Amino acid sequence: MVESSTLTLTLTYLGTLGVAAVMFLGQIIAFTAMLALAGIVGLLSHGVRLLLGRRRPGS
């Protein structure tokens, strides 16, 4: 039979690992979303520059 203190310790440990895993996945999703947003903004700004006929300074 499992002691209640051992069961409590096990559930607390697994709960902490579960929360850490969810936070880690959230960080990966946020990082990916930020990279995608930066890429989209870069492509859109490049397209607007081409449409308006402006080049980068120094080119």
PDBQT receptor file of N, H, CA, C and O in Angstrom, charges set to zero:
ATOM      1  N   MET A   1       0.839  -1.184   0.000  1.00  0.00    +0.000 N 
ATOM      2  CA  MET A   1       0.000   0.000   0.000  1.00  0.00    +0.000 C 
ATOM      3  C   MET A   1       0.889   1.256   0.000  1.00  0.00    +0.000 C 
ATOM      4  O   MET A   1       1.908   1.312   0.689  1.00  0.00    +0.000 OA
ATOM      5  N   VAL A   2       0.487   2.238  -0.772  1.00  0.00    +0.000 N 
ATOM      6  H   VAL A   2      -0.340   2.193  -1.331  1.00  0.00    +0.000 HD
ATOM      7  CA  VAL A   2       1.261   3.463  -0.897  1.00  0.00    +0.000 C 
ATOM      8  C   VAL A   2       0.900   4.409   0.243  1.00  0.00    +0.000 C 
ATOM      9  O   VAL A   2      -0.273   4.602   0.562  1.00  0.00    +0.000 OA
ATOM     10  N   GLU A   3       1.925   4.990   0.845  1.00  0.00    +0.000 N 
ATOM     11  H   GLU A   3       2.878   4.832   0.586  1.00  0.00    +0.000 HD
ATOM     12  CA  GLU A   3       1.678   5.961   1.910  1.00  0.00    +0.000 C 
ATOM     13  C   GLU A   3       1.144   7.255   1.308  1.00  0.00    +0.000 C 
ATOM     14  O   GLU A   3       1.443   7.583   0.160  1.00  0.00    +0.000 OA
ATOM     15  N   SER A   4       0.367   7.977   2.074  1.00  0.00    +0.000 N 
ATOM     16  H   SER A   4       0.124   7.711   3.007  1.00  0.00    +0.000 HD
ATOM     17  CA  SER A   4      -0.231   9.206   1.554  1.00  0.00    +0.000 C 
ATOM     18  C   SER A   4       0.829  10.281   1.322  1.00  0.00    +0.000 C 
ATOM     19  O   SER A   4       0.683  11.088   0.405  1.00  0.00    +0.000 OA
ATOM     20  N   SER A   5       1.881  10.312   2.119  1.00  0.00    +0.000 N 
ATOM     21  H   SER A   5       2.000   9.656   2.864  1.00  0.00    +0.000 HD
ATOM     22  CA  SER A   5       2.923  11.317   1.914  1.00  0.00    +0.000 C 
ATOM     23  C   SER A   5       3.691  11.036   0.621  1.00  0.00    +0.000 C 
ATOM     24  O   SER A   5       4.085  11.966  -0.083  1.00  0.00    +0.000 OA
ATOM     25  N   THR A   6       3.901   9.764   0.312  1.00  0.00    +0.000 N 
ATOM     26  H   THR A   6       3.581   9.008   0.884  1.00  0.00    +0.000 HD
ATOM     27  CA  THR A   6       4.584   9.411  -0.941  1.00  0.00    +0.000 C 
ATOM     28  C   THR A   6       3.699   9.754  -2.135  1.00  0.00    +0.000 C 
ATOM     29  O   THR A   6       4.180  10.261  -3.148  1.00  0.00    +0.000 OA
ATOM     30  N   LEU A   7       2.413   9.477  -2.008  1.00  0.00    +0.000 N 
ATOM     31  H   LEU A   7       2.022   9.065  -1.184  1.00  0.00    +0.000 HD
ATOM     32  CA  LEU A   7       1.472   9.794  -3.080  1.00  0.00    +0.000 C 
ATOM     33  C   LEU A   7       1.400  11.304  -3.301  1.00  0.00    +0.000 C 
ATOM     34  O   LEU A   7       1.367  11.770  -4.440  1.00  0.00    +0.000 OA
ATOM     35  N   THR A   8       1.375  12.051  -2.227  1.00  0.00    +0.000 N 
ATOM     36  H   THR A   8       1.401  11.673  -1.301  1.00  0.00    +0.000 HD
ATOM     37  CA  THR A   8       1.322  13.511  -2.337  1.00  0.00    +0.000 C 
ATOM     38  C   THR A   8       2.587  14.037  -3.007  1.00  0.00    +0.000 C 
ATOM     39  O   THR A   8       2.521  14.902  -3.880  1.00  0.00    +0.000 OA
ATOM     40  N   LEU A   9       3.737  13.510  -2.594  1.00  0.00    +0.000 N 
ATOM     41  H   LEU A   9       3.790  12.808  -1.884  1.00  0.00    +0.000 HD
ATOM     42  CA  LEU A   9       4.997  13.943  -3.192  1.00  0.00    +0.000 C 
ATOM     43  C   LEU A   9       5.035  13.607  -4.679  1.00  0.00    +0.000 C 
ATOM     44  O   LEU A   9       5.487  14.422  -5.483  1.00  0.00    +0.000 OA
ATOM     45  N   THR A  10       4.574  12.435  -5.048  1.00  0.00    +0.000 N 
ATOM     46  H   THR A  10       4.207  11.773  -4.394  1.00  0.00    +0.000 HD
ATOM     47  CA  THR A  10       4.564  12.024  -6.451  1.00  0.00    +0.000 C 
ATOM     48  C   THR A  10       3.637  12.910  -7.278  1.00  0.00    +0.000 C 
ATOM     49  O   THR A  10       4.007  13.340  -8.370  1.00  0.00    +0.000 OA
ATOM     50  N   LEU A  11       2.445  13.185  -6.770  1.00  0.00    +0.000 N 
ATOM     51  H   LEU A  11       2.145  12.835  -5.883  1.00  0.00    +0.000 HD
ATOM     52  CA  LEU A  11       1.504  14.033  -7.510  1.00  0.00    +0.000 C 
ATOM     53  C   LEU A  11       2.018  15.464  -7.627  1.00  0.00    +0.000 C 
ATOM     54  O   LEU A  11       1.832  16.109  -8.660  1.00  0.00    +0.000 OA
ATOM     55  N   THR A  12       2.657  15.959  -6.582  1.00  0.00    +0.000 N 
ATOM     56  H   THR A  12       2.808  15.435  -5.744  1.00  0.00    +0.000 HD
ATOM     57  CA  THR A  12       3.223  17.306  -6.635  1.00  0.00    +0.000 C 
ATOM     58  C   THR A  12       4.339  17.371  -7.671  1.00  0.00    +0.000 C 
ATOM     59  O   THR A  12       4.417  18.321  -8.449  1.00  0.00    +0.000 OA
ATOM     60  N   TYR A  13       5.196  16.364  -7.678  1.00  0.00    +0.000 N 
ATOM     61  H   TYR A  13       5.133  15.591  -7.046  1.00  0.00    +0.000 HD
ATOM     62  CA  TYR A  13       6.304  16.317  -8.628  1.00  0.00    +0.000 C 
ATOM     63  C   TYR A  13       5.780  16.237 -10.058  1.00  0.00    +0.000 C 
ATOM     64  O   TYR A  13       6.245  16.968 -10.933  1.00  0.00    +0.000 OA
ATOM     65  N   LEU A  14       4.822  15.358 -10.297  1.00  0.00    +0.000 N 
ATOM     66  H   LEU A  14       4.444  14.765  -9.586  1.00  0.00    +0.000 HD
ATOM     67  CA  LEU A  14       4.267  15.219 -11.645  1.00  0.00    +0.000 C 
ATOM     68  C   LEU A  14       3.510  16.478 -12.067  1.00  0.00    +0.000 C 
ATOM     69  O   LEU A  14       3.538  16.854 -13.239  1.00  0.00    +0.000 OA
ATOM     70  N   GLY A  15       2.842  17.124 -11.129  1.00  0.00    +0.000 N 
ATOM     71  H   GLY A  15       2.819  16.819 -10.177  1.00  0.00    +0.000 HD
ATOM     72  CA  GLY A  15       2.146  18.369 -11.439  1.00  0.00    +0.000 C 
ATOM     73  C   GLY A  15       3.124  19.459 -11.846  1.00  0.00    +0.000 C 
ATOM     74  O   GLY A  15       2.868  20.222 -12.778  1.00  0.00    +0.000 OA
ATOM     75  N   THR A  16       4.252  19.526 -11.137  1.00  0.00    +0.000 N 
ATOM     76  H   THR A  16       4.459  18.907 -10.380  1.00  0.00    +0.000 HD
ATOM     77  CA  THR A  16       5.275  20.521 -11.470  1.00  0.00    +0.000 C 
ATOM     78  C   THR A  16       5.856  20.249 -12.845  1.00  0.00    +0.000 C 
ATOM     79  O   THR A  16       6.057  21.175 -13.630  1.00  0.00    +0.000 OA
ATOM     80  N   LEU A  17       6.125  18.990 -13.141  1.00  0.00    +0.000 N 
ATOM     81  H   LEU A  17       5.961  18.237 -12.503  1.00  0.00    +0.000 HD
ATOM     82  CA  LEU A  17       6.642  18.651 -14.467  1.00  0.00    +0.000 C 
ATOM     83  C   LEU A  17       5.612  18.959 -15.556  1.00  0.00    +0.000 C 
ATOM     84  O   LEU A  17       5.971  19.407 -16.645  1.00  0.00    +0.000 OA
ATOM     85  N   GLY A  18       4.347  18.720 -15.261  1.00  0.00    +0.000 N 
ATOM     86  H   GLY A  18       4.056  18.356 -14.377  1.00  0.00    +0.000 HD
ATOM     87  CA  GLY A  18       3.293  19.012 -16.231  1.00  0.00    +0.000 C 
ATOM     88  C   GLY A  18       3.196  20.496 -16.534  1.00  0.00    +0.000 C 
ATOM     89  O   GLY A  18       3.081  20.893 -17.694  1.00  0.00    +0.000 OA
ATOM     90  N   VAL A  19       3.241  21.316 -15.494  1.00  0.00    +0.000 N 
ATOM     91  H   VAL A  19       3.334  20.994 -14.551  1.00  0.00    +0.000 HD
ATOM     92  CA  VAL A  19       3.183  22.768 -15.691  1.00  0.00    +0.000 C 
ATOM     93  C   VAL A  19       4.409  23.239 -16.462  1.00  0.00    +0.000 C 
ATOM     94  O   VAL A  19       4.293  24.094 -17.340  1.00  0.00    +0.000 OA
ATOM     95  N   ALA A  20       5.578  22.696 -16.148  1.00  0.00    +0.000 N 
ATOM     96  H   ALA A  20       5.672  22.001 -15.434  1.00  0.00    +0.000 HD
ATOM     97  CA  ALA A  20       6.799  23.072 -16.863  1.00  0.00    +0.000 C 
ATOM     98  C   ALA A  20       6.705  22.687 -18.341  1.00  0.00    +0.000 C 
ATOM     99  O   ALA A  20       7.147  23.442 -19.207  1.00  0.00    +0.000 OA
ATOM    100  N   ALA A  21       6.136  21.527 -18.628  1.00  0.00    +0.000 N 
ATOM    101  H   ALA A  21       5.777  20.914 -17.924  1.00  0.00    +0.000 HD
ATOM    102  CA  ALA A  21       5.997  21.093 -20.019  1.00  0.00    +0.000 C 
ATOM    103  C   ALA A  21       5.054  22.010 -20.786  1.00  0.00    +0.000 C 
ATOM    104  O   ALA A  21       5.325  22.359 -21.935  1.00  0.00    +0.000 OA
ATOM    105  N   VAL A  22       3.948  22.402 -20.158  1.00  0.00    +0.000 N 
ATOM    106  H   VAL A  22       3.728  22.118 -19.225  1.00  0.00    +0.000 HD
ATOM    107  CA  VAL A  22       3.000  23.314 -20.817  1.00  0.00    +0.000 C 
ATOM    108  C   VAL A  22       3.652  24.675 -21.066  1.00  0.00    +0.000 C 
ATOM    109  O   VAL A  22       3.460  25.270 -22.127  1.00  0.00    +0.000 OA
ATOM    110  N   MET A  23       4.414  25.163 -20.103  1.00  0.00    +0.000 N 
ATOM    111  H   MET A  23       4.570  24.680 -19.241  1.00  0.00    +0.000 HD
ATOM    112  CA  MET A  23       5.106  26.442 -20.278  1.00  0.00    +0.000 C 
ATOM    113  C   MET A  23       6.136  26.357 -21.401  1.00  0.00    +0.000 C 
ATOM    114  O   MET A  23       6.279  27.294 -22.187  1.00  0.00    +0.000 OA
ATOM    115  N   PHE A  24       6.845  25.246 -21.478  1.00  0.00    +0.000 N 
ATOM    116  H   PHE A  24       6.729  24.485 -20.839  1.00  0.00    +0.000 HD
ATOM    117  CA  PHE A  24       7.846  25.061 -22.526  1.00  0.00    +0.000 C 
ATOM    118  C   PHE A  24       7.188  25.055 -23.902  1.00  0.00    +0.000 C 
ATOM    119  O   PHE A  24       7.679  25.697 -24.830  1.00  0.00    +0.000 OA
ATOM    120  N   LEU A  25       6.092  24.338 -24.032  1.00  0.00    +0.000 N 
ATOM    121  H   LEU A  25       5.694  23.816 -23.278  1.00  0.00    +0.000 HD
ATOM    122  CA  LEU A  25       5.382  24.320 -25.317  1.00  0.00    +0.000 C 
ATOM    123  C   LEU A  25       4.849  25.702 -25.669  1.00  0.00    +0.000 C 
ATOM    124  O   LEU A  25       4.861  26.092 -26.837  1.00  0.00    +0.000 OA
ATOM    125  N   GLY A  26       4.383  26.446 -24.670  1.00  0.00    +0.000 N 
ATOM    126  H   GLY A  26       4.373  26.129 -23.722  1.00  0.00    +0.000 HD
ATOM    127  CA  GLY A  26       3.908  27.803 -24.904  1.00  0.00    +0.000 C 
ATOM    128  C   GLY A  26       5.014  28.714 -25.407  1.00  0.00    +0.000 C 
ATOM    129  O   GLY A  26       4.787  29.554 -26.278  1.00  0.00    +0.000 OA
ATOM    130  N   GLN A  27       6.210  28.548 -24.859  1.00  0.00    +0.000 N 
ATOM    131  H   GLN A  27       6.394  27.866 -24.152  1.00  0.00    +0.000 HD
ATOM    132  CA  GLN A  27       7.338  29.354 -25.317  1.00  0.00    +0.000 C 
ATOM    133  C   GLN A  27       7.720  29.014 -26.751  1.00  0.00    +0.000 C 
ATOM    134  O   GLN A  27       8.050  29.903 -27.536  1.00  0.00    +0.000 OA
ATOM    135  N   ILE A  28       7.676  27.738 -27.093  1.00  0.00    +0.000 N 
ATOM    136  H   ILE A  28       7.408  27.015 -26.456  1.00  0.00    +0.000 HD
ATOM    137  CA  ILE A  28       7.981  27.336 -28.474  1.00  0.00    +0.000 C 
ATOM    138  C   ILE A  28       6.954  27.930 -29.432  1.00  0.00    +0.000 C 
ATOM    139  O   ILE A  28       7.316  28.431 -30.497  1.00  0.00    +0.000 OA
ATOM    140  N   ILE A  29       5.685  27.879 -29.064  1.00  0.00    +0.000 N 
ATOM    141  H   ILE A  29       5.391  27.473 -28.199  1.00  0.00    +0.000 HD
ATOM    142  CA  ILE A  29       4.631  28.434 -29.919  1.00  0.00    +0.000 C 
ATOM    143  C   ILE A  29       4.792  29.943 -30.057  1.00  0.00    +0.000 C 
ATOM    144  O   ILE A  29       4.654  30.479 -31.157  1.00  0.00    +0.000 OA
ATOM    145  N   ALA A  30       5.082  30.638 -28.955  1.00  0.00    +0.000 N 
ATOM    146  H   ALA A  30       5.194  30.203 -28.062  1.00  0.00    +0.000 HD
ATOM    147  CA  ALA A  30       5.254  32.092 -29.008  1.00  0.00    +0.000 C 
ATOM    148  C   ALA A  30       6.469  32.467 -29.859  1.00  0.00    +0.000 C 
ATOM    149  O   ALA A  30       6.405  33.413 -30.643  1.00  0.00    +0.000 OA
ATOM    150  N   PHE A  31       7.570  31.733 -29.711  1.00  0.00    +0.000 N 
ATOM    151  H   PHE A  31       7.621  30.964 -29.074  1.00  0.00    +0.000 HD
ATOM    152  CA  PHE A  31       8.778  32.017 -30.493  1.00  0.00    +0.000 C 
ATOM    153  C   PHE A  31       8.515  31.801 -31.979  1.00  0.00    +0.000 C 
ATOM    154  O   PHE A  31       8.933  32.611 -32.806  1.00  0.00    +0.000 OA
ATOM    155  N   THR A  32       7.830  30.724 -32.320  1.00  0.00    +0.000 N 
ATOM    156  H   THR A  32       7.491  30.066 -31.648  1.00  0.00    +0.000 HD
ATOM    157  CA  THR A  32       7.499  30.444 -33.716  1.00  0.00    +0.000 C 
ATOM    158  C   THR A  32       6.582  31.521 -34.285  1.00  0.00    +0.000 C 
ATOM    159  O   THR A  32       6.762  31.950 -35.425  1.00  0.00    +0.000 OA
ATOM    160  N   ALA A  33       5.607  31.956 -33.503  1.00  0.00    +0.000 N 
ATOM    161  H   ALA A  33       5.461  31.607 -32.578  1.00  0.00    +0.000 HD
ATOM    162  CA  ALA A  33       4.690  33.000 -33.963  1.00  0.00    +0.000 C 
ATOM    163  C   ALA A  33       5.435  34.315 -34.186  1.00  0.00    +0.000 C 
ATOM    164  O   ALA A  33       5.154  35.026 -35.151  1.00  0.00    +0.000 OA
ATOM    165  N   MET A  34       6.374  34.643 -33.311  1.00  0.00    +0.000 N 
ATOM    166  H   MET A  34       6.602  34.065 -32.527  1.00  0.00    +0.000 HD
ATOM    167  CA  MET A  34       7.140  35.874 -33.479  1.00  0.00    +0.000 C 
ATOM    168  C   MET A  34       8.022  35.811 -34.731  1.00  0.00    +0.000 C 
ATOM    169  O   MET A  34       8.133  36.798 -35.459  1.00  0.00    +0.000 OA
ATOM    170  N   LEU A  35       8.640  34.671 -34.982  1.00  0.00    +0.000 N 
ATOM    171  H   LEU A  35       8.550  33.869 -34.390  1.00  0.00    +0.000 HD
ATOM    172  CA  LEU A  35       9.451  34.525 -36.196  1.00  0.00    +0.000 C 
ATOM    173  C   LEU A  35       8.586  34.647 -37.447  1.00  0.00    +0.000 C 
ATOM    174  O   LEU A  35       8.978  35.297 -38.416  1.00  0.00    +0.000 OA
ATOM    175  N   ALA A  36       7.418  34.026 -37.426  1.00  0.00    +0.000 N 
ATOM    176  H   ALA A  36       7.100  33.498 -36.639  1.00  0.00    +0.000 HD
ATOM    177  CA  ALA A  36       6.521  34.107 -38.573  1.00  0.00    +0.000 C 
ATOM    178  C   ALA A  36       6.052  35.546 -38.790  1.00  0.00    +0.000 C 
ATOM    179  O   ALA A  36       6.002  36.020 -39.925  1.00  0.00    +0.000 OA
ATOM    180  N   LEU A  37       5.715  36.231 -37.716  1.00  0.00    +0.000 N 
ATOM    181  H   LEU A  37       5.756  35.846 -36.794  1.00  0.00    +0.000 HD
ATOM    182  CA  LEU A  37       5.267  37.615 -37.828  1.00  0.00    +0.000 C 
ATOM    183  C   LEU A  37       6.380  38.510 -38.372  1.00  0.00    +0.000 C 
ATOM    184  O   LEU A  37       6.128  39.372 -39.214  1.00  0.00    +0.000 OA
ATOM    185  N   ALA A  38       7.594  38.309 -37.898  1.00  0.00    +0.000 N 
ATOM    186  H   ALA A  38       7.798  37.609 -37.214  1.00  0.00    +0.000 HD
ATOM    187  CA  ALA A  38       8.726  39.103 -38.399  1.00  0.00    +0.000 C 
ATOM    188  C   ALA A  38       8.957  38.832 -39.878  1.00  0.00    +0.000 C 
ATOM    189  O   ALA A  38       9.240  39.759 -40.637  1.00  0.00    +0.000 OA
ATOM    190  N   GLY A  39       8.842  37.585 -40.297  1.00  0.00    +0.000 N 
ATOM    191  H   GLY A  39       8.612  36.832 -39.681  1.00  0.00    +0.000 HD
ATOM    192  CA  GLY A  39       9.024  37.260 -41.708  1.00  0.00    +0.000 C 
ATOM    193  C   GLY A  39       7.945  37.866 -42.583  1.00  0.00    +0.000 C 
ATOM    194  O   GLY A  39       8.234  38.377 -43.665  1.00  0.00    +0.000 OA
ATOM    195  N   ILE A  40       6.707  37.813 -42.124  1.00  0.00    +0.000 N 
ATOM    196  H   ILE A  40       6.472  37.397 -41.245  1.00  0.00    +0.000 HD
ATOM    197  CA  ILE A  40       5.596  38.381 -42.904  1.00  0.00    +0.000 C 
ATOM    198  C   ILE A  40       5.748  39.887 -43.029  1.00  0.00    +0.000 C 
ATOM    199  O   ILE A  40       5.556  40.446 -44.109  1.00  0.00    +0.000 OA
ATOM    200  N   VAL A  41       6.094  40.549 -41.926  1.00  0.00    +0.000 N 
ATOM    201  H   VAL A  41       6.250  40.096 -41.049  1.00  0.00    +0.000 HD
ATOM    202  CA  VAL A  41       6.286  42.008 -41.975  1.00  0.00    +0.000 C 
ATOM    203  C   VAL A  41       7.450  42.363 -42.891  1.00  0.00    +0.000 C 
ATOM    204  O   VAL A  41       7.378  43.342 -43.634  1.00  0.00    +0.000 OA
ATOM    205  N   GLY A  42       8.515  41.582 -42.843  1.00  0.00    +0.000 N 
ATOM    206  H   GLY A  42       8.574  40.787 -42.239  1.00  0.00    +0.000 HD
ATOM    207  CA  GLY A  42       9.651  41.842 -43.733  1.00  0.00    +0.000 C 
ATOM    208  C   GLY A  42       9.276  41.694 -45.195  1.00  0.00    +0.000 C 
ATOM    209  O   GLY A  42       9.660  42.517 -46.027  1.00  0.00    +0.000 OA
ATOM    210  N   LEU A  43       8.529  40.650 -45.509  1.00  0.00    +0.000 N 
ATOM    211  H   LEU A  43       8.216  39.982 -44.834  1.00  0.00    +0.000 HD
ATOM    212  CA  LEU A  43       8.100  40.463 -46.902  1.00  0.00    +0.000 C 
ATOM    213  C   LEU A  43       7.141  41.561 -47.353  1.00  0.00    +0.000 C 
ATOM    214  O   LEU A  43       7.242  42.051 -48.478  1.00  0.00    +0.000 OA
ATOM    215  N   LEU A  44       6.222  41.946 -46.490  1.00  0.00    +0.000 N 
ATOM    216  H   LEU A  44       6.140  41.548 -45.576  1.00  0.00    +0.000 HD
ATOM    217  CA  LEU A  44       5.282  43.007 -46.857  1.00  0.00    +0.000 C 
ATOM    218  C   LEU A  44       5.994  44.343 -47.056  1.00  0.00    +0.000 C 
ATOM    219  O   LEU A  44       5.684  45.081 -47.992  1.00  0.00    +0.000 OA
ATOM    220  N   SER A  45       6.939  44.651 -46.185  1.00  0.00    +0.000 N 
ATOM    221  H   SER A  45       7.190  44.052 -45.425  1.00  0.00    +0.000 HD
ATOM    222  CA  SER A  45       7.654  45.923 -46.341  1.00  0.00    +0.000 C 
ATOM    223  C   SER A  45       8.506  45.917 -47.608  1.00  0.00    +0.000 C 
ATOM    224  O   SER A  45       8.644  46.942 -48.276  1.00  0.00    +0.000 OA
ATOM    225  N   HIS A  46       9.074  44.761 -47.931  1.00  0.00    +0.000 N 
ATOM    226  H   HIS A  46       8.963  43.929 -47.388  1.00  0.00    +0.000 HD
ATOM    227  CA  HIS A  46       9.847  44.659 -49.172  1.00  0.00    +0.000 C 
ATOM    228  C   HIS A  46       8.926  44.850 -50.380  1.00  0.00    +0.000 C 
ATOM    229  O   HIS A  46       9.291  45.538 -51.334  1.00  0.00    +0.000 OA
ATOM    230  N   GLY A  47       7.765  44.258 -50.346  1.00  0.00    +0.000 N 
ATOM    231  H   GLY A  47       7.468  43.699 -49.571  1.00  0.00    +0.000 HD
ATOM    232  CA  GLY A  47       6.809  44.412 -51.442  1.00  0.00    +0.000 C 
ATOM    233  C   GLY A  47       6.337  45.844 -51.596  1.00  0.00    +0.000 C 
ATOM    234  O   GLY A  47       6.200  46.334 -52.717  1.00  0.00    +0.000 OA
ATOM    235  N   VAL A  48       6.087  46.518 -50.489  1.00  0.00    +0.000 N 
ATOM    236  H   VAL A  48       6.199  46.120 -49.579  1.00  0.00    +0.000 HD
ATOM    237  CA  VAL A  48       5.655  47.920 -50.559  1.00  0.00    +0.000 C 
ATOM    238  C   VAL A  48       6.764  48.781 -51.135  1.00  0.00    +0.000 C 
ATOM    239  O   VAL A  48       6.505  49.681 -51.935  1.00  0.00    +0.000 OA
ATOM    240  N   ARG A  49       8.014  48.506 -50.726  1.00  0.00    +0.000 N 
ATOM    241  H   ARG A  49       8.224  47.775 -50.076  1.00  0.00    +0.000 HD
ATOM    242  CA  ARG A  49       9.144  49.259 -51.275  1.00  0.00    +0.000 C 
ATOM    243  C   ARG A  49       9.256  49.051 -52.783  1.00  0.00    +0.000 C 
ATOM    244  O   ARG A  49       9.543  49.995 -53.520  1.00  0.00    +0.000 OA
ATOM    245  N   LEU A  50       9.030  47.822 -53.245  1.00  0.00    +0.000 N 
ATOM    246  H   LEU A  50       8.797  47.055 -52.646  1.00  0.00    +0.000 HD
ATOM    247  CA  LEU A  50       9.096  47.564 -54.691  1.00  0.00    +0.000 C 
ATOM    248  C   LEU A  50       7.967  48.270 -55.434  1.00  0.00    +0.000 C 
ATOM    249  O   LEU A  50       8.177  48.810 -56.521  1.00  0.00    +0.000 OA
ATOM    250  N   LEU A  51       6.770  48.267 -54.848  1.00  0.00    +0.000 N 
ATOM    251  H   LEU A  51       6.599  47.829 -53.966  1.00  0.00    +0.000 HD
ATOM    252  CA  LEU A  51       5.637  48.927 -55.499  1.00  0.00    +0.000 C 
ATOM    253  C   LEU A  51       5.832  50.438 -55.564  1.00  0.00    +0.000 C 
ATOM    254  O   LEU A  51       5.442  51.065 -56.549  1.00  0.00    +0.000 OA
ATOM    255  N   LEU A  52       6.413  51.015 -54.559  1.00  0.00    +0.000 N 
ATOM    256  H   LEU A  52       6.730  50.506 -53.759  1.00  0.00    +0.000 HD
ATOM    257  CA  LEU A  52       6.592  52.459 -54.532  1.00  0.00    +0.000 C 
ATOM    258  C   LEU A  52       7.864  52.891 -55.245  1.00  0.00    +0.000 C 
ATOM    259  O   LEU A  52       8.098  54.089 -55.407  1.00  0.00    +0.000 OA
ATOM    260  N   GLY A  53       8.694  51.940 -55.677  1.00  0.00    +0.000 N 
ATOM    261  H   GLY A  53       8.504  50.967 -55.546  1.00  0.00    +0.000 HD
ATOM    262  CA  GLY A  53       9.886  52.272 -56.420  1.00  0.00    +0.000 C 
ATOM    263  C   GLY A  53      11.010  52.831 -55.556  1.00  0.00    +0.000 C 
ATOM    264  O   GLY A  53      11.914  53.487 -56.074  1.00  0.00    +0.000 OA
ATOM    265  N   ARG A  54      10.971  52.592 -54.293  1.00  0.00    +0.000 N 
ATOM    266  H   ARG A  54      10.237  52.059 -53.872  1.00  0.00    +0.000 HD
ATOM    267  CA  ARG A  54      12.022  53.088 -53.419  1.00  0.00    +0.000 C 
ATOM    268  C   ARG A  54      13.004  51.974 -53.129  1.00  0.00    +0.000 C 
ATOM    269  O   ARG A  54      12.633  50.807 -53.001  1.00  0.00    +0.000 OA
ATOM    270  N   ARG A  55      14.249  52.356 -53.029  1.00  0.00    +0.000 N 
ATOM    271  H   ARG A  55      14.550  53.304 -53.133  1.00  0.00    +0.000 HD
ATOM    272  CA  ARG A  55      15.294  51.385 -52.708  1.00  0.00    +0.000 C 
ATOM    273  C   ARG A  55      15.852  51.686 -51.332  1.00  0.00    +0.000 C 
ATOM    274  O   ARG A  55      15.582  52.727 -50.733  1.00  0.00    +0.000 OA
ATOM    275  N   ARG A  56      16.630  50.748 -50.861  1.00  0.00    +0.000 N 
ATOM    276  H   ARG A  56      16.849  49.902 -51.348  1.00  0.00    +0.000 HD
ATOM    277  CA  ARG A  56      17.279  50.969 -49.575  1.00  0.00    +0.000 C 
ATOM    278  C   ARG A  56      18.285  52.103 -49.683  1.00  0.00    +0.000 C 
ATOM    279  O   ARG A  56      18.912  52.268 -50.729  1.00  0.00    +0.000 OA
ATOM    280  N   PRO A  57      18.452  52.888 -48.626  1.00  0.00    +0.000 N 
ATOM    281  CA  PRO A  57      19.478  53.942 -48.673  1.00  0.00    +0.000 C 
ATOM    282  C   PRO A  57      20.864  53.318 -48.840  1.00  0.00    +0.000 C 
ATOM    283  O   PRO A  57      21.199  52.329 -48.188  1.00  0.00    +0.000 OA
ATOM    284  N   GLY A  58      21.645  53.908 -49.710  1.00  0.00    +0.000 N 
ATOM    285  H   GLY A  58      21.373  54.711 -50.239  1.00  0.00    +0.000 HD
ATOM    286  CA  GLY A  58      22.984  53.420 -49.946  1.00  0.00    +0.000 C 
ATOM    287  C   GLY A  58      23.082  52.387 -51.053  1.00  0.00    +0.000 C 
ATOM    288  O   GLY A  58      24.177  51.917 -51.358  1.00  0.00    +0.000 OA
ATOM    289  N   SER A  59      21.957  52.022 -51.662  1.00  0.00    +0.000 N 
ATOM    290  H   SER A  59      21.067  52.404 -51.414  1.00  0.00    +0.000 HD
ATOM    291  CA  SER A  59      21.992  51.014 -52.741  1.00  0.00    +0.000 C 
ATOM    292  C   SER A  59      22.090  51.689 -54.082  1.00  0.00    +0.000 C 
ATOM    293  O   SER A  59      22.132  51.016 -55.111  1.00  0.00    +0.000 OA
TER     294      SER A  59
